């Protein structure tokens, strides 16, 4: 029972801590879709021949989504690389009895 309780509390705490990150990921996905839609509408108005075939429209939209997701991944990787710092080394302490 204790192990189950500990597991449940760890799970709940992790879910609580990850909530902002999940929200950000959700909004990034929505942003990618919205930007793809805007660019597609702009492209369709500039090039009416794209609007003729629904398959070509879908294909163009997929390409835009892929491009935006690649850009988002590259930006995330770059920011993670910039934020990375060397971790301080912890002192190793013997386990068990202390020797004075």
C-alpha positions as protocol buffer text, in pm:
chain_id: "A"
residue {
  index: 1
  type: UNK
  ca { x: 0 y: 0 z: 0 }
}
residue {
  index: 2
  type: UNK
  ca { x: 285 y: 237 z: 81 }
}
residue {
  index: 3
  type: UNK
  ca { x: 456 y: 170 z: -249 }
}
residue {
  index: 4
  type: UNK
  ca { x: 132 y: 232 z: -436 }
}
residue {
  index: 5
  type: UNK
  ca { x: 74 y: 555 z: -248 }
}
residue {
  index: 6
  type: UNK
  ca { x: 430 y: 669 z: -317 }
}
residue {
  index: 7
  type: UNK
  ca { x: 390 y: 583 z: -685 }
}
residue {
  index: 8
  type: UNK
  ca { x: 62 y: 773 z: -703 }
}
residue {
  index: 9
  type: UNK
  ca { x: 201 y: 1083 z: -533 }
}
residue {
  index: 10
  type: UNK
  ca { x: 508 y: 1083 z: -760 }
}
residue {
  index: 11
  type: UNK
  ca { x: 283 y: 1050 z: -1064 }
}
residue {
  index: 12
  type: UNK
  ca { x: 55 y: 1332 z: -947 }
}
residue {
  index: 13
  type: UNK
  ca { x: 350 y: 1558 z: -868 }
}
residue {
  index: 14
  type: UNK
  ca { x: 510 y: 1490 z: -1207 }
}
residue {
  index: 15
  type: UNK
  ca { x: 180 y: 1559 z: -1387 }
}
residue {
  index: 16
  type: UNK
  ca { x: 145 y: 1883 z: -1194 }
}
residue {
  index: 17
  type: UNK
  ca { x: 499 y: 1993 z: -1280 }
}
residue {
  index: 18
  type: UNK
  ca { x: 470 y: 1898 z: -1647 }
}
residue {
  index: 19
  type: UNK
  ca { x: 142 y: 2083 z: -1696 }
}
residue {
  index: 20
  type: UNK
  ca { x: 297 y: 2413 z: -1818 }
}
residue {
  index: 21
  type: UNK
  ca { x: 523 y: 2225 z: -2061 }
}
residue {
  index: 22
  type: UNK
  ca { x: 228 y: 2032 z: -2203 }
}
residue {
  index: 23
  type: UNK
  ca { x: 34 y: 2357 z: -2238 }
}
residue {
  index: 24
  type: UNK
  ca { x: 325 y: 2517 z: -2425 }
}
residue {
  index: 25
  type: UNK
  ca { x: 352 y: 2217 z: -2657 }
}
residue {
  index: 26
  type: UNK
  ca { x: -21 y: 2237 z: -2727 }
}
residue {
  index: 27
  type: UNK
  ca { x: -1 y: 2607 z: -2812 }
}
residue {
  index: 28
  type: UNK
  ca { x: 305 y: 2548 z: -3031 }
}
residue {
  index: 29
  type: UNK
  ca { x: 110 y: 2288 z: -3230 }
}
residue {
  index: 30
  type: UNK
  ca { x: -181 y: 2531 z: -3266 }
}
residue {
  index: 31
  type: UNK
  ca { x: 59 y: 2808 z: -3373 }
}
residue {
  index: 32
  type: UNK
  ca { x: 217 y: 2586 z: -3638 }
}
residue {
  index: 33
  type: UNK
  ca { x: -125 y: 2499 z: -3778 }
}
residue {
  index: 34
  type: UNK
  ca { x: -240 y: 2862 z: -3774 }
}
residue {
  index: 35
  type: UNK
  ca { x: 74 y: 2989 z: -3946 }
}
residue {
  index: 36
  type: UNK
  ca { x: 45 y: 2714 z: -4207 }
}
residue {
  index: 37
  type: UNK
  ca { x: -316 y: 2816 z: -4271 }
}
residue {
  index: 38
  type: UNK
  ca { x: -228 y: 3185 z: -4306 }
}
residue {
  index: 39
  type: UNK
  ca { x: 63 y: 3117 z: -4540 }
}
residue {
  index: 40
  type: UNK
  ca { x: -145 y: 2874 z: -4742 }
}
residue {
  index: 41
  type: UNK
  ca { x: -426 y: 3128 z: -4782 }
}
residue {
  index: 42
  type: UNK
  ca { x: -171 y: 3390 z: -4887 }
}
residue {
  index: 43
  type: UNK
  ca { x: -12 y: 3150 z: -5135 }
}
residue {
  index: 44
  type: UNK
  ca { x: -352 y: 3044 z: -5271 }
}
residue {
  index: 45
  type: UNK
  ca { x: -448 y: 3407 z: -5332 }
}
residue {
  index: 46
  type: UNK
  ca { x: -115 y: 3474 z: -5506 }
}
residue {
  index: 47
  type: UNK
  ca { x: -129 y: 3153 z: -5712 }
}
residue {
  index: 48
  type: UNK
  ca { x: -487 y: 3059 z: -5804 }
}
residue {
  index: 49
  type: UNK
  ca { x: -366 y: 2747 z: -5984 }
}
residue {
  index: 50
  type: UNK
  ca { x: -296 y: 2591 z: -5643 }
}
residue {
  index: 51
  type: UNK
  ca { x: -663 y: 2619 z: -5553 }
}
residue {
  index: 52
  type: UNK
  ca { x: -769 y: 2404 z: -5848 }
}
residue {
  index: 53
  type: UNK
  ca { x: -679 y: 2063 z: -5707 }
}
residue {
  index: 54
  type: UNK
  ca { x: -766 y: 1972 z: -5346 }
}
residue {
  index: 55
  type: UNK
  ca { x: -483 y: 1718 z: -5330 }
}
residue {
  index: 56
  type: UNK
  ca { x: -223 y: 1976 z: -5423 }
}
residue {
  index: 57
  type: UNK
  ca { x: -365 y: 2208 z: -5156 }
}
residue {
  index: 58
  type: UNK
  ca { x: -336 y: 1937 z: -4892 }
}
residue {
  index: 59
  type: UNK
  ca { x: 14 y: 1850 z: -5007 }
}
residue {
  index: 60
  type: UNK
  ca { x: 121 y: 2214 z: -4991 }
}
residue {
  index: 61
  type: UNK
  ca { x: -27 y: 2245 z: -4643 }
}
residue {
  index: 62
  type: UNK
  ca { x: 160 y: 1934 z: -4527 }
}
residue {
  index: 63
  type: UNK
  ca { x: 485 y: 2079 z: -4657 }
}
residue {
  index: 64
  type: UNK
  ca { x: 425 y: 2404 z: -4470 }
}
residue {
  index: 65
  type: UNK
  ca { x: 343 y: 2217 z: -4149 }
}
residue {
  index: 66
  type: UNK
  ca { x: 658 y: 2008 z: -4182 }
}
residue {
  index: 67
  type: UNK
  ca { x: 868 y: 2319 z: -4243 }
}
residue {
  index: 68
  type: UNK
  ca { x: 724 y: 2498 z: -3941 }
}
residue {
  index: 69
  type: UNK
  ca { x: 769 y: 2198 z: -3715 }
}
residue {
  index: 70
  type: UNK
  ca { x: 1132 y: 2167 z: -3830 }
}
residue {
  index: 71
  type: UNK
  ca { x: 1185 y: 2535 z: -3751 }
}
residue {
  index: 72
  type: UNK
  ca { x: 1025 y: 2493 z: -3409 }
}
residue {
  index: 73
  type: UNK
  ca { x: 1243 y: 2190 z: -3331 }
}
residue {
  index: 74
  type: UNK
  ca { x: 1556 y: 2377 z: -3441 }
}
residue {
  index: 75
  type: UNK
  ca { x: 1463 y: 2675 z: -3225 }
}
residue {
  index: 76
  type: UNK
  ca { x: 1395 y: 2450 z: -2926 }
}
residue {
  index: 77
  type: UNK
  ca { x: 1726 y: 2269 z: -2977 }
}
residue {
  index: 78
  type: UNK
  ca { x: 1911 y: 2600 z: -3001 }
}
residue {
  index: 79
  type: UNK
  ca { x: 1751 y: 2736 z: -2684 }
}
residue {
  index: 80
  type: UNK
  ca { x: 1821 y: 2412 z: -2498 }
}
residue {
  index: 81
  type: UNK
  ca { x: 2183 y: 2426 z: -2609 }
}
residue {
  index: 82
  type: UNK
  ca { x: 2211 y: 2787 z: -2491 }
}
residue {
  index: 83
  type: UNK
  ca { x: 2049 y: 2709 z: -2157 }
}
residue {
  index: 84
  type: UNK
  ca { x: 2271 y: 2411 z: -2088 }
}
residue {
  index: 85
  type: UNK
  ca { x: 2527 y: 2477 z: -1817 }
}
residue {
  index: 86
  type: UNK
  ca { x: 2784 y: 2245 z: -1668 }
}
residue {
  index: 87
  type: UNK
  ca { x: 2644 y: 2081 z: -1357 }
}
residue {
  index: 88
  type: UNK
  ca { x: 2839 y: 2117 z: -1031 }
}
residue {
  index: 89
  type: UNK
  ca { x: 2995 y: 1799 z: -902 }
}
residue {
  index: 90
  type: UNK
  ca { x: 2858 y: 1674 z: -574 }
}
residue {
  index: 91
  type: UNK
  ca { x: 3082 y: 1546 z: -303 }
}
residue {
  index: 92
  type: UNK
  ca { x: 3067 y: 1173 z: -261 }
}
residue {
  index: 93
  type: UNK
  ca { x: 2985 y: 1072 z: 92 }
}
residue {
  index: 94
  type: UNK
  ca { x: 3015 y: 719 z: 230 }
}
residue {
  index: 95
  type: UNK
  ca { x: 2687 y: 546 z: 294 }
}
residue {
  index: 96
  type: UNK
  ca { x: 2621 y: 408 z: 640 }
}
residue {
  index: 97
  type: UNK
  ca { x: 2835 y: 482 z: 944 }
}
residue {
  index: 98
  type: UNK
  ca { x: 3018 y: 808 z: 962 }
}
residue {
  index: 99
  type: UNK
  ca { x: 3386 y: 787 z: 1035 }
}
residue {
  index: 100
  type: UNK
  ca { x: 3524 y: 1076 z: 1235 }
}
